[in-house]
Amino acid sequence: MGYKKIVVGLVLALAMGAMWMCCHSFFNQKASVGIALSRAGDNCKELEKVLARYRENPEDSLKYKAACFLIENMLYYSYPESSQLEDYKQYFVWVKKSSLSPDILSDSIRRKYGELKRSEFVYQKDIWKVDSAYLCHNIDWAFKVWEEQPWGKNVSFDTFCEYVLPYRIGDEGLAYWREMYYRIYNPLLDDLRASDSLDKEDPLVAAKFLFDRLPDRTFRYTGVTPTVFGHVGPVYVQYLSGSCLEVTDFTIYMFRALGIPCTMDFTPMRGKTHAGHSWVACWDKNGETYMSEFPKSPTLVRKNMWCTKEDNAKVYRQMFSLNRRLYSEMAQYKEELYPLWRLPNFMDVTPLYARYYKEELEIPRSCLYEDSLKGKNIIYLCHSARKKWVPVDWTKADTKRLLFRRIKKGATMCLGIYEDEEIHPVSAPFYVDKKTDEIHFYSCSKEKEEVTLFNKYSLDTEELWLRENMLGGVFEGSNVADFAVKDTLFIVHRTPERLFTEVRSWQDKEYRYIRYVGNKGTYSGVAEIVLYAPGDSIPLKGKNMGTPNDSPDNVNRGYEKAFDGKSWTSFEYSKETGGWTGLDLGKPIRVERIVYTPVNRDNGIRQGDEYELFYYDKEWKSLGIRRATSDSLLYRNVPKGALLILCNHTRGIQERIFTYENGTQKWK
């Protein structure tokens, strides 16, 4: 009997607690809405119209709560207005429709519309501009798809509010987008809704079904833009061009317009590049998280590369609502905050994307540079971006230790403070070993060494597969133009390690026609080929020949690019297999040496360019400027064990930190 009383008492206590939490949440929201309305100025009447409309009818009680959710968080959103900025957004149309390079298009935009004058931007707050018609249209359409789609029954109200209902993603201009996206993409789901075999009540099934039936999955990626854009809005992201941000926004608009809950997961800075990254996160009916990087269909997060390969220390999830706990926690220190944390509308989801992470990363206060804090209370954990450091997490400046939570291991990091709109390092760079959990700080040894450098940017990512594409490629010689009879001069059997690889021909015969044929599935890509006769230092000349490209998108990658003397241009066939590029030498000549260059991102050492090597010792210190005379650079008297970076003063922006170990650049 006593046991039953305890159980009944516990149930009553839980029920009372739940009622208190519900009431507490309700009164908190009511107070937040009141604050928002008090700051709406003349627009207060418009917002009150919305509340009044949904308050009148008991059947609209959820819509009323949804309106409250939007209004209380509307206070924290704004967007820039500028006719010139709208003109600049035409760039995304041009990139999608033109075969010209993004650099050329970017310059064309600036010439056509003039240099963008940010000083003329007018920043509008949502709380001043969102009218009743716009807000009601958004709410009604969001509820329409939630209620009509079969997967809506597996989407809770809280999930709906945070990941379906929001009328915007970031700082894009206000637009009526829901109906537009619904009309275009909802018909693609007709077969799913009519299916008896597929689980049409699972939002993940709907997401995958939709992806597989998109009429256009061609995304033209570029990190080049005529200006730094924020979110460009629902119209321009439909052109499927730009960066990961634009294509992530497109997917979010599309999913939410169809009642599929989703959001943006992001890392402020990746571990081995100098850029952040964003992608779409969505869920199945059981709450399991999936991720999608367009044009790939959603995949299970815990089986994705982000859990195994990427070394970014933190991953966050964007929300529409303000992270009030985090906001209050940081505000108490009353100091200038790094922009990401000024109005934090995100939460930490690092463990979802981490196979190796530390629940607590503790760094002794003694590891800080002496007298470096300058009275600051907040210390940031940073990743490298060229010679600068970009915050990805923060902690309070404790008297004995610095504690960061849920940190992925492996990336090179540094501690810093934020002052005068810049991050100032307060510790030596370090990394956390994935296996031992030990913290290793990079320090300069008194011992010096000689280093030979071939690149200024990591080959571990996109550069590596471009170089590996040459494996199995064949150089052939023939005395008939159609190569009906041919001999093999050389087969590429090792991944090129530098910009120019020189090999000797396997044949001592003379041939009029020489060509390169790429291996299957490689598009026969090659950037440059140079042929030499025995004992000659002057390259052989001839008439370009090869397979013509039949794709208008490939006009700048014709077979002649392999012999134009430019290592930064390349031949790439429009089809995976069947392409080749070659020379008609005019008469039979023996080719003794072949020099070839893989398709590349122009991050090798280019002859004639000026470079400067830096090492890190409390700050970046120069080891001198060199003009390259070949595809490598030699530096002497380099501190052993130091963190290094090589900068090209002539061209390019891709530069990455590295160490020099066993005669090789190790990218960090």
C-alpha positions in Angstrom: 0.0 0.0 0.0 2.9 2.4 0.9 4.5 1.6 -2.5 1.3 2.5 -4.3 1.2 5.8 -2.4 4.7 6.6 -3.5 3.9 5.8 -7.1 0.7 7.9 -7.0 2.6 10.8 -5.3 5.4 10.6 -7.9 2.9 10.7 -10.8 1.1 13.7 -9.2 4.4 15.4 -8.7 5.4 14.8 -12.3 2.0 16.0 -13.5 2.2 19.2 -11.4 5.8 19.7 -12.7 4.6 19.4 -16.2 1.8 21.8 -15.6 4.2 24.3 -14.0 6.6 23.9 -17.0 3.8 24.4 -19.4 2.5 27.5 -17.6 6.1 28.8 -17.1 6.7 28.4 -20.8 3.4 30.1 -21.7 4.1 33.1 -19.5 7.7 33.4 -20.7 6.4 33.4 -24.3 3.7 35.9 -23.5 6.3 38.2 -21.9 8.6 37.7 -24.9 5.8 38.6 -27.3 5.0 41.6 -25.3 8.6 42.8 -25.5 8.6 42.2 -29.3 5.4 44.2 -29.7 6.7 47.1 -27.6 9.6 47.4 -30.0 7.6 47.1 -33.1 6.8 50.8 -33.3 4.2 51.7 -35.9 4.2 48.1 -37.0 2.7 46.9 -33.7 -0.8 47.2 -35.1 0.0 44.8 -38.0 1.3 42.2 -35.6 -1.6 42.5 -33.2 -3.9 41.9 -36.2 -2.3 38.5 -36.6 -2.7 37.6 -33.0 -6.3 38.8 -32.9 -7.2 36.8 -36.0 -6.0 33.5 -34.6 -7.1 34.3 -31.0 -10.8 34.6 -32.0 -11.3 31.0 -33.3 -10.6 28.2 -30.8 -9.8 26.0 -33.8 -6.9 28.3 -34.5 -5.3 27.9 -31.1 -2.1 26.2 -32.6 -1.9 29.0 -35.2 -2.0 31.5 -32.4 0.8 29.8 -30.6 2.7 29.6 -33.9 2.2 33.4 -34.5 3.5 34.0 -30.9 6.6 31.9 -31.7 7.4 33.9 -34.8 6.7 37.3 -33.3 8.8 36.7 -30.1 11.8 35.7 -32.3 11.2 38.2 -35.1 12.8 40.8 -32.9 16.3 39.3 -33.7 16.1 39.4 -37.5 17.0 42.1 -40.0 18.0 42.4 -43.6 19.8 44.9 -45.9 18.0 46.8 -48.6 19.8 48.2 -51.6 18.8 48.3 -55.3 22.4 47.8 -56.2 22.6 44.6 -54.0 19.6 43.2 -55.9 21.4 43.9 -59.2 24.4 42.1 -57.9 22.3 39.0 -57.2 22.0 38.6 -61.0 25.4 37.0 -60.7 23.8 33.7 -59.7 21.7 33.7 -62.8 24.7 34.4 -65.0 26.8 31.6 -63.3 24.1 29.1 -64.0 23.4 30.1 -67.6 26.9 31.0 -68.8 29.9 28.9 -69.6 32.2 31.7 -68.7 34.3 31.4 -65.6 32.9 32.8 -62.3 35.9 35.2 -62.2 34.9 36.8 -65.5 31.3 36.9 -64.6 32.1 38.5 -61.2 34.1 41.2 -62.9 31.3 41.7 -65.4 28.8 42.3 -62.6 31.0 45.0 -61.1 31.5 46.7 -64.4 27.8 46.7 -65.3 26.4 47.8 -61.9 29.4 49.7 -60.4 31.3 48.9 -57.2 28.8 47.9 -54.4 28.4 50.7 -51.9 27.7 49.1 -48.5 27.5 52.5 -46.9 24.3 53.0 -48.8 22.6 49.8 -47.4 19.5 50.4 -45.3 19.1 47.7 -42.7 15.4 46.9 -41.9 14.3 45.0 -38.8 11.7 42.4 -39.3 9.7 43.6 -36.3 9.2 46.9 -38.2 8.5 45.5 -41.6 6.6 42.2 -41.4 2.9 43.0 -42.0 -0.2 41.0 -41.1 -0.8 39.8 -44.7 2.7 38.4 -45.1 2.8 36.7 -41.7 -0.7 35.2 -42.0 0.1 33.9 -45.5 3.2 32.2 -44.2 1.4 30.7 -41.2 -1.6 29.4 -43.2 0.6 27.8 -45.9 2.8 26.2 -43.3 -0.2 24.7 -41.6 -1.7 23.7 -44.9 1.2 21.4 -45.8 1.7 20.2 -42.2 -1.9 19.0 -42.1 -2.3 17.7 -45.7 0.9 15.8 -46.2 0.8 12.2 -44.9 4.2 12.6 -43.2 2.8 15.5 -41.2 1.5 13.2 -38.5 5.1 12.3 -37.6 6.0 16.0 -37.1 5.4 17.4 -33.7 4.2 20.9 -33.1 7.5 22.0 -31.6 9.4 20.5 -34.5 7.0 22.2 -36.9 7.5 25.6 -35.3 11.3 25.5 -35.4 11.9 23.7 -38.7 8.8 24.2 -41.0 7.1 27.4 -39.9 9.8 30.1 -40.2 9.2 32.6 -42.9 13.0 33.2 -43.4 16.3 31.4 -43.1 18.8 34.2 -42.4 19.2 37.8 -43.5 17.5 37.6 -46.9 14.9 40.1 -48.0 11.3 39.3 -47.2 9.5 37.4 -49.9 6.4 35.3 -50.5 8.0 31.9 -51.3 5.9 29.1 -49.9 3.2 28.9 -52.5 5.8 29.3 -55.3 7.9 26.4 -54.2 4.8 24.3 -53.4 3.4 24.7 -56.9 6.7 23.7 -58.5 7.7 20.8 -56.3 4.6 19.3 -54.7 3.5 17.5 -57.9 6.8 15.5 -57.7 5.4 13.8 -54.6 2.1 12.7 -56.2 3.3 9.1 -56.8 4.5 8.8 -53.2 1.2 10.0 -51.8 -0.6 7.4 -54.0 1.8 4.6 -53.1 0.9 1.6 -51.0 4.4 0.2 -50.8 6.4 3.2 -49.5 6.3 4.6 -46.0 4.7 7.9 -47.0 4.2 8.8 -43.4 8.0 9.2 -42.9 9.3 12.7 -43.7 12.7 11.2 -44.7 11.1 9.0 -47.3 9.4 12.1 -48.7 12.8 14.0 -48.7 14.5 11.1 -50.6 11.7 10.6 -53.0 11.7 14.3 -53.8 15.5 14.5 -54.4 15.4 11.5 -56.8 12.8 13.3 -59.0 14.1 16.8 -59.1 14.1 18.0 -62.8 17.5 19.8 -62.3 20.2 18.4 -60.1 23.0 20.3 -61.8 24.7 22.6 -59.3 27.4 24.9 -60.5 29.7 25.4 -57.5 31.9 28.4 -57.1 33.4 30.2 -54.1 34.0 33.3 -56.3 31.4 36.1 -55.9 31.4 39.8 -56.9 30.8 40.7 -53.2 30.3 38.9 -49.9 26.6 38.0 -49.8 24.5 36.8 -46.9 21.5 34.7 -47.7 20.4 35.7 -51.2 16.7 34.7 -50.9 14.3 32.2 -52.4 14.4 33.4 -56.0 18.1 33.3 -56.7 18.9 30.1 -54.9 16.7 28.3 -57.5 19.4 28.8 -60.1 21.5 26.2 -58.2 24.7 28.1 -58.4 27.1 29.6 -55.9 28.4 28.0 -52.7 27.1 25.5 -50.2 25.1 28.2 -48.5 23.0 28.9 -51.6 22.2 25.3 -52.4 21.5 24.6 -48.7 19.0 27.5 -48.7 17.4 26.1 -51.8 16.8 22.7 -50.2 15.4 24.3 -47.0 12.9 26.4 -48.9 11.8 23.4 -50.9 11.5 21.0 -48.0 9.7 23.4 -45.7 7.3 24.4 -48.5 6.3 20.7 -48.6 6.0 20.2 -44.8 9.4 18.3 -44.5 11.1 19.6 -41.4 14.7 20.5 -41.9 17.4 23.0 -41.0 21.0 24.0 -41.7 23.8 22.3 -39.8 27.1 24.1 -40.1 30.6 24.5 -39.0 32.0 28.0 -38.7 35.4 26.9 -40.0 36.5 23.5 -41.4 39.6 21.9 -39.9 41.8 21.8 -43.0 40.4 24.6 -45.2 39.9 28.3 -44.7 36.1 28.3 -45.1 33.1 27.2 -43.1 30.5 24.8 -44.5 26.8 24.2 -44.3 24.4 21.5 -45.3 20.8 20.3 -44.7 19.8 18.2 -41.7 16.5 16.4 -41.6 15.0 13.5 -39.7 13.1 10.2 -40.2 9.9 9.5 -38.3 12.0 8.0 -35.4 14.0 11.2 -35.0 17.3 9.8 -36.5 19.3 12.6 -38.1 20.2 12.6 -41.8 22.2 15.1 -43.8 22.2 16.2 -47.4 24.7 18.0 -49.5 23.1 18.8 -52.8 22.7 17.0 -55.2 23.1 14.0 -52.9 20.0 12.5 -51.3 19.9 12.5 -47.5 22.2 10.0 -45.8 22.5 8.8 -42.2 24.7 11.2 -40.2 26.5 8.6 -38.1 27.7 6.8 -41.3 28.8 10.0 -43.1 32.3 11.2 -43.7 31.8 14.1 -41.3 31.9 11.5 -38.5 35.1 9.9 -39.7 37.3 12.3 -41.8 36.5 16.0 -41.1 38.5 17.5 -38.3 36.4 20.6 -37.7 36.2 21.1 -33.9 32.5 22.1 -33.7 29.2 21.6 -35.5 26.1 23.7 -34.8 22.4 23.5 -35.8 20.6 26.7 -36.9 17.3 27.4 -35.2 14.8 30.2 -35.8 14.5 30.8 -32.1 17.2 32.6 -30.1 19.3 30.4 -27.9 18.3 32.4 -24.9 20.4 30.4 -22.4 23.6 31.0 -24.4 22.7 34.6 -25.1 22.2 35.3 -21.4 25.4 33.4 -20.4 27.6 35.4 -22.7 25.9 38.8 -22.1 26.8 38.7 -18.4 30.5 39.3 -19.3 29.7 42.7 -20.8 32.3 42.7 -23.5 32.4 42.9 -27.2 31.5 39.5 -28.7 32.6 37.8 -31.8 29.7 38.3 -34.4 28.6 34.7 -34.4 27.6 34.8 -30.7 26.0 38.2 -30.6 22.5 36.8 -31.3 23.1 33.0 -31.2 20.2 31.3 -33.1 21.9 27.9 -33.0 22.7 24.9 -30.7 25.7 22.6 -30.4 25.3 19.2 -32.2 29.0 18.3 -32.4 28.6 14.8 -30.9 26.2 13.8 -33.8 29.1 14.4 -36.2 32.0 13.2 -34.2 33.6 9.7 -34.0 36.4 11.2 -32.0 35.6 14.0 -29.5 36.4 15.0 -26.0 33.5 15.7 -23.7 35.8 18.1 -21.9 38.9 19.7 -23.3 40.8 21.2 -20.4 43.7 23.5 -21.2 45.9 24.8 -18.2 45.9 28.6 -17.8 49.6 28.3 -17.8 49.6 27.6 -21.5 48.5 31.2 -22.3 51.0 33.8 -23.3 51.9 36.0 -20.4 49.7 39.1 -19.9 47.8 38.3 -23.1 44.2 38.4 -21.9 44.0 42.2 -21.5 41.2 41.9 -19.0 39.0 39.8 -21.3 36.6 37.3 -19.7 35.9 35.3 -22.9 38.5 33.1 -24.7 37.7 31.7 -28.1 38.8 28.3 -29.5 39.9 29.0 -33.1 40.7 27.3 -36.4 43.2 28.5 -38.9 42.1 30.6 -41.9 45.3 31.4 -43.8 47.3 33.6 -41.4 44.2 34.4 -39.3 42.3 32.6 -36.6 38.5 32.1 -36.7 36.5 31.2 -33.5 34.5 28.0 -33.4 33.8 27.9 -29.7 34.3 29.9 -26.5 34.8 29.6 -22.7 35.2 31.9 -19.7 38.6 32.8 -18.6 39.0 30.8 -15.4 41.8 31.5 -13.0 43.3 28.0 -13.2 42.0 26.2 -16.3 40.1 26.7 -19.5 37.3 24.3 -20.2 35.8 23.6 -23.6 33.0 21.0 -24.1 32.3 18.5 -26.8 35.3 19.2 -29.1 36.2 17.0 -32.1 39.8 15.9 -32.1 42.4 16.3 -34.8 42.2 19.8 -36.0 44.9 22.5 -35.4 43.5 25.1 -33.0 44.6 28.2 -31.2 43.2 30.3 -28.3 42.4 33.9 -28.9 40.5 37.0 -27.6 38.4 39.4 -29.6 39.3 43.0 -29.6 39.0 45.8 -32.2 37.1 43.5 -34.5 40.1 41.1 -34.7 41.1 37.8 -33.0 44.4 38.1 -31.1 46.1 34.7 -30.4 46.8 34.1 -26.7 48.4 30.6 -27.0 50.6 28.6 -29.3 48.7 26.5 -31.9 47.9 22.9 -30.8 45.9 19.8 -31.6 44.4 16.9 -29.7 45.6 13.5 -30.7 42.7 11.3 -31.8 44.2 8.2 -30.2 45.9 9.3 -27.0 43.8 12.4 -26.2 47.0 14.3 -25.5 47.3 18.0 -26.3 50.3 18.8 -28.5 51.5 22.4 -28.9 53.5 23.5 -31.9 56.8 25.0 -30.8 59.8 26.2 -32.7 63.0 24.3 -32.2 66.4 26.0 -32.0 67.5 23.4 -34.6 67.2 24.6 -38.2 66.4 22.6 -41.3 66.2 22.9 -45.1 62.8 22.5 -46.7 61.7 22.0 -50.3 58.1 23.1 -51.0 55.9 22.2 -54.0 52.5 23.6 -53.0 50.9 26.3 -51.0 47.6 24.5 -50.3 46.6 21.0 -49.1 46.5 18.2 -51.6 44.5 16.0 -49.2 41.1 17.1 -50.5 40.0 18.1 -54.0 43.6 18.3 -55.4 44.3 14.7 -54.5 41.6 13.1 -56.6 42.5 15.3 -59.5 46.0 14.0 -59.4 44.9 10.5 -58.8 42.8 10.8 -62.0 46.0 10.5 -64.0 46.7 7.0 -62.7 46.4 4.6 -65.6 46.6 7.3 -68.2 48.6 6.3 -71.3 50.9 8.3 -73.6 50.9 6.7 -77.1 52.8 7.2 -80.3 51.7 6.4 -83.8 52.5 7.1 -87.5 48.8 7.1 -88.5 46.5 9.9 -87.5 43.7 7.6 -86.2 46.1 5.6 -84.0 44.9 2.4 -85.5 48.5 1.2 -85.0 50.1 2.6 -81.9 52.8 2.0 -79.2 52.8 2.8 -75.5 55.3 5.4 -74.6 54.5 5.6 -70.9 51.7 4.6 -68.4 51.2 6.8 -65.3 51.5 4.5 -62.4 52.2 6.9 -59.5 50.1 9.8 -58.3 51.9 13.0 -59.3 53.5 14.8 -56.3 54.4 18.0 -57.9 53.2 20.4 -60.7 55.6 19.0 -63.3 56.5 15.3 -63.5 59.2 14.3 -65.9 59.5 10.7 -67.2 61.4 9.0 -70.0 59.6 7.3 -73.0 59.7 3.5 -73.0 60.2 3.6 -76.8 63.2 4.6 -79.0 61.2 4.7 -82.2 60.1 7.8 -84.1 56.4 8.9 -84.3 54.6 11.7 -86.0 51.5 11.6 -83.7 51.7 11.6 -79.9 48.6 11.6 -77.6 47.5 11.2 -74.0 44.5 8.9 -73.2 43.0 9.1 -69.7 41.9 6.0 -67.8 38.2 5.1 -67.6 36.1 7.4 -65.6 38.6 10.3 -65.5 37.4 12.5 -68.3 41.0 12.2 -69.6 41.9 15.2 -67.6 45.4 16.7 -68.0 46.6 20.3 -67.6 49.8 20.3 -69.5 52.0 18.1 -71.7 55.5 18.9 -72.9 57.5 16.7 -75.2 61.3 16.7 -75.7 63.5 15.1 -78.4 66.8 13.5 -77.3 69.3 16.0 -76.0 67.0 19.0 -76.7 65.8 21.5 -74.1 63.3 23.2 -76.4 59.8 21.6 -76.3 58.5 20.0 -79.5 55.9 21.9 -81.4 53.0 20.6 -83.5 49.4 20.9 -84.5 46.9 20.2 -81.7 44.6 17.2 -82.2 42.1 15.3 -80.1 38.5 14.5 -79.4 36.3 17.6 -79.8 34.0 18.5 -76.9 30.3 18.2 -77.8 29.2 20.0 -74.6 28.6 23.8 -74.5 29.5 23.7 -70.8 33.0 22.4 -71.7 34.2 25.0 -74.2 37.0 26.2 -72.0 38.5 22.6 -71.6 39.2 21.7 -75.1 42.1 19.4 -76.2 44.3 22.3 -77.2 44.5 23.3 -73.5 47.0 20.5 -72.8 49.6 22.2 -75.0 49.0 25.9 -74.3 52.0 26.3 -71.9 49.6 27.2 -69.0 49.6 24.8 -66.1 46.4 26.4 -64.7 44.3 25.5 -67.8 43.4 21.9 -68.7 41.9 19.5 -71.1 38.9 17.6 -69.7 36.6 15.6 -72.0 32.9 16.1 -71.7 32.4 12.3 -71.1 34.0 10.1 -68.5 35.7 7.9 -71.0 36.8 8.2 -74.7 38.7 11.5 -74.7 42.2 12.2 -75.8 44.6 15.0 -76.6 47.7 15.0 -78.7 50.1 16.6 -81.2 50.8 16.2 -84.9 54.5 16.8 -85.0 54.5 17.1 -88.8 57.1 14.3 -89.2 58.3 11.3 -87.3 60.4 12.3 -84.3 61.7 10.3 -81.4 60.3 11.6 -78.1 62.8 10.9 -75.3 61.2 12.8 -72.3 57.6 13.6 -71.4 56.6 16.2 -68.8 53.0 16.2 -67.6 50.9 18.2 -65.2 47.6 17.0 -63.6 44.4 19.0 -63.6 44.9 21.3 -60.6 43.6 24.3 -58.7 46.7 26.4 -59.4 48.1 25.9 -55.9 51.5 24.5 -57.0 54.6 26.6 -57.3 54.3 28.6 -60.5 57.5 29.8 -62.1 58.0 33.6 -61.9 55.6 34.1 -59.0 56.8 35.7 -55.7 56.3 33.6 -52.5 56.9 34.3 -48.8 57.3 31.6 -46.2 56.2 32.3 -42.6 56.6 30.4 -39.3 54.5 30.8 -36.2 56.1 32.0 -33.0 53.5 34.0 -31.1 52.8 35.6 -34.4 53.6 34.9 -38.1 57.3 35.7 -38.8 58.7 35.9 -42.3 61.5 33.6 -43.6 61.9 35.8 -46.7 60.5 36.3 -50.2 61.5 34.1 -53.1 60.8 34.3 -56.8 60.1 30.7 -58.1 62.4 29.6 -60.9 60.8 26.1 -61.2 57.9 24.2 -59.6 59.6 24.1 -56.2 61.0 26.5 -53.6 64.0 25.9 -51.3 64.2 27.5 -47.9 67.1 27.1 -45.5 67.3 27.9 -41.7 63.7 27.0 -41.0 62.9 26.3 -37.3 62.3 22.6 -37.0 58.9 21.5 -35.8 57.4 25.0 -36.6 53.9 25.6 -38.0 54.4 27.1 -41.5 52.4 28.8 -44.2 53.5 29.7 -47.8 51.9 32.8 -49.3 51.9 33.7 -53.0 52.2 37.5 -53.5 51.5 37.3 -57.2 48.2 35.6 -57.4 45.6 33.3 -55.7 44.1 33.1 -52.2 44.4 29.4 -51.4 47.0 29.0 -48.7 47.1 26.5 -45.9 49.2 25.9 -42.7 51.5 22.9 -42.7 54.5 21.3 -40.9 57.5 19.8 -42.6 58.0 16.2 -41.6 60.4 13.6 -43.2 60.9 15.8 -46.2 57.2 16.3 -46.9 54.7 19.1 -46.3 52.0 17.8 -43.9 48.8 19.9 -44.1 47.1 20.9 -40.9 
